[in-house]
Amino acid sequence: MKTPVASESRHHRLREAYRRELGTLGLFIEGTLCKVQRPGRKAPAWQLTFKQAGKTRTVYVPAELDRCTYDARHLWWQMLLTFLLRGGSRNAFDGDRNTGQMPANVARLCGRVWDEARLGARRTVTCSGNAVHHASRVAVCAVAEMPLLMTRRLMQMRLPDGGRLSGRWRLIAVDQTLRWTEDVPFGAHVLNVLFSGEISPKAATLWVWVTNLRLSRERVYAIANNGGRARSSVENVFNVEKNGGFGLEHTFCANEQASQNYHLMMQVAFILWQLLAKGVLHRLTQACRKVTDVKLVELLRTSLLCVSVTDDAPSFGQLRFSSA
């Protein structure tokens, strides 16, 4: 005998519609959550107002979401720390996530006050399963804005100014000879080939690049130095992310959308690590003969587990790369 399924009321259908709409919002930088009284309803409702793509949006938030244990900031910080502490997998961070001072420090990092009356006295950090579920519901294009916004902010802080010469960005080529040829057939494609020769006191070197970019006297230096030569820096980043503990080649989850968002958070974590390693951590370890990245990561992990981050911690001001 089959048990009849009770039909959902209009209230239940509206609640599920609001939840689905919230799941498609993606990331936003700032928003306002206000309590409002809706016509015909005794209980107050909540509405979220925020800016997205230059427009103001307002959506209603189901009251049941107040019972969530972890908010979105907490979930994104869980992903960031998975990469910053370089365990190489989700399980590596999950093993210590509720050890020592880690829960309290994560709460302070994401600016969250733990509600003991509702959640109990024991603070916890969410498991990676919840983080993956959240990442699978956020648009990839929204998460992709995070490293772009970070880079824009760093440029506004004039952080890379140490790379300027006489107050301006310049392209410098020493003993560099460029030659190129166009319309070289390669199977079904027609490509251009650029040759760059350099002579140094130790050796003479020849680089060759194949490109579909149009080559001319005005463009070849930028293509060779800002394009072809810059590839080695990109490959060095991939090498660190593959072999330095970030886990670039590791399968963090099976969901395609969550995997893309995890990869983007890896890039955000890599930017943060460069700021830490080349900024404040470099100054703090200047007295040491040599401190490797592996040791710095170990010290960071130990600090998060054993040292409580207080609210009155001193501000370091701007983080700047060291030219040393």
N, C-alpha and C positions, 0 to 999 in steps of 0.2 A: 504494500500500500504506500503510495507516494504522499508525502506531506505537502500540502499546498503552501506555496511561497506567498507571503504577504506582499501586497503591492506597495511600492514606495510612495510616500506622500510627496506633495509639491515641495515641502521643505527639504526632504532628503535629496530630491533631484537638483534643487538649487545649490545645496551644499556641495554635491559632487561636481557640479558645473564650476563652482568657484575654485575648488581644489584643482581641477584640470587647468583652469586659466592661470592659477598661480604657478603650476608646474611648467608653463611655457614662457614665463617672464624672462628667464635668464638673469644675468647679473646687472645690478645698478649700483652706482656709487653712493647715493644718498637718497633717503626717503623718509616719510613721516607716517607713523601709525597712530591713528586717532580713533577714539570711541565716539560713535554717532548713534542717534536714535532714529531707526527707520520707521516710516509710516506703517501703521498696522501691526507693529511688533512690540511686545512688552519688554523683552530682553534687549539690551543695547548690542550693537554690532560694531565691528572694527573695519576700517577702510585704510588701505595703503596707497599713498600718493607719492609719486616719484617721477623723475625725468628720464625719458628714454628716446634716443634719436632726436633730441631737441624738442620733444613734445611732452606735455604733462599727462600722465596716466593715473587713473584711480581704479582700484579693484577692491572688492570686499573679501575679507579674510574670515573663514569659518571659525567660530569660537573654539572648536575642538582643537585647533592648532596651538592654543595656549598651553596644552598639556604636553607639547613636544619637549623632550629632554635636552636636545642639542639644536642650536640654531645654525643657520647657513655659515656664519663666520667660523664657528667651531669646526664644522665639517671641512671647510677649505683649509684651515690651519692644520687639521689632521693630515691632509694630503701634502701640504708644504713640509711639515716635519718629517713625513715619511721619506722625502727626498733630501732634506737638509741634513738629516742624521745618517744618510747614506747606508741604510741597511740593505738596499738592493731589492727589497720585496715588501709587500704589505705585512706579512707575518713577522718580519724582523721588528717593525715598529709596534705591532700589536702586542708583542711579548712583554714590552716594558711600559706600555701606555698608561697603566694605572699604578705604577711603582713610584714610591717616594713623593717628591714634590712635583712630578710631571703634571698631574691633573690641575693643581692650583696654578702652575705656571702657564699652562695652555689657556686656562680661563682668563688670566691676565693678558695674555697675548692677543686674544680675540675680544678683549674689553667686555667680558661678560661677568655678571654677578650671579653667583650660584645661589639658587633659591632653596635654602635648607628646609623651609617649611613645606615645600611641595616635593622636593627631590631627595630629602634626607641629608644627613651630615656628611656622608662619604662622597667626595668629589670623584668623578670619573671622566675618562676620555672615551669618545665613541670608538667603536670598532671600525675597521676598514670596510666592512660590509655595508654599513650605513653610508659611508663616504662614497662608495661606488654607486649605491642606489641614488644618492643625490646627484652625483656627476652624470648619471645616465638620463637625468631629467632636465638638465640645463643646456641651453643651446651652445654649440661649439663656437659659433661666431661671437657670442657674448664673452666667453672665457678668453678668446683670442685677443680681445681688447686689453686684457690685463698687462701683458708684457709691453704692448705698444704704449699704454698710459704710463707705465713705469719708465720706459725709455724717454718719453716726452718730458716727464717730471725731472729726470736726471739732467736732461739738456737745459731745462729751465733753471736748475740749480747750478748750471755752469760747471758741472762735475768733470767733463772731459776737457776742460780748458788747458790742462797741462800738455795736451797734444798739439796746441797751436804754436805757431812760430811768428813772433812779432805781432801778436794779437790777432792773427788771421790763420785760417786753415789753408795749407799749401800742399801741393803735390811736388815731391822732390824725387828726381830720377838722376842717379849718378852713373855715368858711363853706360847709359842704356841706349841700345839701338833697336828700333822697331821696324819690322818689315811685314808686309801682309799681301795676301793674294785672295781674290774673290771668285765666287762662282765655281767652286771645286765640286765636281759630281761625286756623290757618295751614295750608291744605291739609288733609291728613289728621291734622295734629297740633294739639294745644292747648298753648300756651306761655304763659309769664309774661314781662312786660316791666318792666325796672327803669330808672328815670331818675335821673341824678345831676347836679345843677347846682352849680357852684362859681363864686364871684366873687373875683377877685384885683384888685390895683390896676391891672393892665394890661388885663384882659379878663374877660368872663363866658363860661363854657364849659359845654356840656351834653353828657353822655355817655349813651348808651342801650345796654342789653344785653338780649338775648333769652336766656332760660334755661328749663330744665325743673325747676329747683330750686324748692322751696316757699319763698315769700316771706312774711316776717312782720317785725314791728317789731324782734324780737330777732335776726333773721338778716340783714337787708338790708345793714347796715354791713359785716359780714364778707364777704358775697357781692360787694359793690361794690368794696371796697378790697383784700381778700385774693384775690379772684377776678378780677373784670373789670379793675381797675387794674393788677394784677400781670401781665396779659397782655403789656403793652408790654415788660416785662423779658424775658419768654420770647421775644418777637419779636426783641429785640436780640441774644439769644444765637444764635438761628437766623441772624440777619444776619451775625454774626461767623463762624459756622461755614460759611455759604455763600460769603461774599465775603472772608473773612480768611485763606484758605489752608488751612483744615481739609478742604475738599472735600466738604461735605455733599451737594451735588448730583452728585458724581462717582460713577460705578459702579465700585467697587473690585473687585468680582468677580461672577461669574454665579451662584454657589451661594447659594441663599436663606438657609440657616442661617449661612453664613460672613458674608454681607452684614449680617445682623442683629447678629452679634457684632462686626463692624467698626464698626457705628454705635454700639454700646454702648462700645467702646473709645475712640471719638471723644469721648463724653461724659466718660469718665475722664480723657482727655488735656486736655479743656477745664477740668476741675476743677483738675488739676495746674498748668495754665498760669495760672489765676487766683491760685493760691497763690504761684507764682513771681513773677508780674508785680506783684501787690499786696503781696507780702511782701519776701523777701530782695532781689529785683532792684530793687524800689522804693527800698530803703534804700541799695543800692550806687550808684544813679544819682541820688541826691538833689542832688548838686552840679551836675548837668546841667540846662540850662534846660528841655529837653523831649526825651524819648526815646520814640519811638513803638513800638508792638508789633512792627511790621515790623523795626525796627532791633534790638530785643531778640531776636527770633527769629534774625536774622542773626548776632548775637553768640553766641547759644547754639550755633548750628550750627558756627561757626568754632571755638569752644572745644572741642566734642566731637571735631572733626577734628584740632586742632593741640595741645591741652593734655591731658596725661595726668592722669587723676584718680587721686591716690594714696590708699593705704589710711589714711594718717594725716591726711586732710583734716579741718579743724576742724568741729565740729558747730554748726549754727546754732540748735539748740534748737527752740522752737515757732515755727511760721510763723503770723503774724497779719496780717490785713488792715490797711492804713493808712487812717485816717479822713480824710486829706487829699484 
